[in-house]
Amino acid sequence: MLGTEICRRLAAAGKSFRALVRSTSDPVKKDVLKKIGGELVEGDLKDIASLGRACQGATAVITTPTAIGSRQQGDTFDSVDLHGQMHLIDAARAAKAGHYVFVSVSGNLLKRGENPLFDAKQAVENHLQRSGVTYTILR
């Protein structure tokens, strides 16, 4: 939901955008993204090659996905929120994207070992900070 709203706001501001969508994504949501002017790239955070295609030529990457509530096979905090997000950072760096925006959680919640999602978010923040990519972390 957050990603779609960000895309709506980009479109309303006259900005072009590309959206990473899965082959299994809701066709209605894909149509909405197309109708507001989005370029859709099919892929998945668990498919490293697709991340390179999605980042190619990007001036910025804004990432919002999480495995919370996902019904997709193989979606876990480890595969999506940790490794998938780290691979996306690496793809953005390789594509020389100018800026990376990571949606995290409140810093007050980032206490190691208490929650696997929060642990993943903290690890991704650390990876991003070491990546050399210009970034913003939203908490």
C-alpha positions as CSV (number, residue, x, y, z in Angstrom):
1,M,0.0,0.0,0.0
2,L,2.8,2.4,0.9
3,G,4.6,1.8,-2.4
4,T,1.5,2.5,-4.5
5,E,0.9,5.7,-2.5
6,I,4.4,6.9,-3.2
7,C,3.9,6.2,-6.9
8,R,0.7,8.2,-6.9
9,R,2.5,11.1,-5.3
10,L,5.4,10.9,-7.8
11,A,2.9,10.9,-10.7
12,A,1.0,13.8,-9.2
13,A,4.3,15.7,-9.0
14,G,5.0,15.0,-12.6
15,K,7.9,12.6,-11.8
16,S,8.5,9.5,-13.9
17,F,8.8,6.3,-11.9
18,R,9.5,2.6,-12.3
19,A,7.8,0.0,-10.1
20,L,9.1,-3.5,-9.3
21,V,6.1,-5.8,-9.5
22,R,5.9,-9.6,-9.2
23,S,4.3,-11.8,-11.8
24,T,1.8,-12.7,-9.1
25,S,1.0,-9.1,-8.1
26,D,-2.6,-8.0,-8.1
27,P,-3.5,-7.2,-11.8
28,V,-5.7,-4.3,-10.5
29,K,-2.7,-2.7,-8.7
30,K,-0.5,-3.2,-11.8
31,D,-3.2,-1.4,-13.9
32,V,-3.3,1.5,-11.5
33,L,0.4,1.9,-11.6
34,K,0.3,1.8,-15.5
35,K,-2.6,4.2,-15.7
36,I,-0.8,6.8,-13.5
37,G,2.3,6.5,-15.8
38,G,4.5,4.0,-14.2
39,E,6.9,1.8,-16.0
40,L,6.6,-1.7,-14.6
41,V,9.5,-4.1,-14.2
42,E,8.7,-7.7,-13.3
43,G,10.9,-9.1,-10.5
44,D,11.2,-10.0,-6.9
45,L,13.5,-9.1,-4.0
46,K,14.4,-12.8,-4.0
47,D,15.6,-12.6,-7.6
48,I,18.9,-10.8,-7.7
49,A,19.0,-10.4,-11.5
50,S,15.6,-8.7,-11.6
51,L,16.9,-6.2,-9.1
52,G,19.6,-5.2,-11.5
53,R,17.1,-4.7,-14.3
54,A,14.8,-2.6,-11.9
55,C,17.7,-0.3,-10.9
56,Q,19.2,0.2,-14.3
57,G,19.2,3.9,-15.1
58,A,17.4,4.8,-11.8
59,T,18.3,8.2,-10.2
60,A,16.7,7.0,-6.9
61,V,15.4,3.9,-5.3
62,I,12.6,4.0,-2.7
63,T,12.0,0.6,-1.1
64,T,9.0,-0.3,1.0
65,P,8.4,-4.1,0.7
66,T,8.2,-6.4,3.7
67,A,7.2,-10.0,4.2
68,I,4.6,-9.0,6.8
69,G,1.3,-10.4,5.6
70,S,2.7,-11.9,2.4
71,R,1.2,-15.1,1.2
72,Q,4.0,-15.7,-1.4
73,Q,5.9,-18.9,-1.1
74,G,9.4,-18.3,0.3
75,D,8.6,-14.9,1.7
76,T,10.2,-14.6,5.1
77,F,11.8,-11.8,7.1
78,D,15.1,-13.4,6.2
79,S,14.5,-13.7,2.5
80,V,12.7,-10.4,1.9
81,D,13.3,-8.0,4.7
82,L,17.0,-8.9,5.2
83,H,18.6,-10.5,2.2
84,G,16.2,-9.1,-0.4
85,Q,16.7,-5.6,0.8
86,M,20.5,-6.0,1.0
87,H,20.5,-7.3,-2.6
88,L,18.5,-4.3,-3.7
89,I,21.0,-1.9,-2.1
90,D,23.8,-3.7,-3.9
91,A,21.9,-3.5,-7.2
92,A,21.3,0.2,-6.7
93,R,25.0,0.8,-6.0
94,A,26.0,-1.2,-9.1
95,A,23.5,0.8,-11.2
96,K,24.9,4.0,-9.7
97,A,21.5,5.1,-8.5
98,G,21.9,8.6,-7.0
99,H,19.9,8.1,-3.9
100,Y,18.4,5.3,-1.9
101,V,15.4,5.7,0.5
102,F,14.8,2.8,3.0
103,V,11.6,2.6,5.0
104,S,12.6,1.2,8.3
105,V,11.0,1.2,11.7
106,S,11.2,3.5,14.7
107,G,14.6,3.7,16.2
108,N,13.0,3.1,19.6
109,L,12.0,-0.4,18.4
110,L,15.5,-1.5,17.2
111,K,16.6,-3.6,20.1
112,R,18.5,-6.7,18.9
113,G,17.0,-10.1,19.4
114,E,13.5,-9.0,20.3
115,N,11.9,-9.2,16.9
116,P,13.1,-10.8,13.6
117,L,11.7,-8.0,11.5
118,F,13.3,-5.3,13.6
119,D,16.6,-7.2,13.5
120,A,16.4,-7.4,9.7
121,K,15.7,-3.7,9.5
122,Q,18.7,-2.9,11.7
123,A,21.0,-5.1,9.6
124,V,19.8,-3.5,6.4
125,E,20.3,0.0,7.8
126,N,23.9,-1.1,8.7
127,H,24.4,-2.5,5.2
128,L,23.1,0.7,3.6
129,Q,25.3,2.9,5.8
130,R,28.4,0.9,4.7
131,S,27.3,0.7,1.0
132,G,28.7,4.0,-0.2
133,V,25.3,4.9,-1.6
134,T,23.7,8.3,-0.7
135,Y,20.8,7.3,1.4
136,T,17.9,8.4,3.6
137,I,16.5,6.1,6.3
138,L,12.9,6.7,7.2
139,R,12.0,5.6,10.7
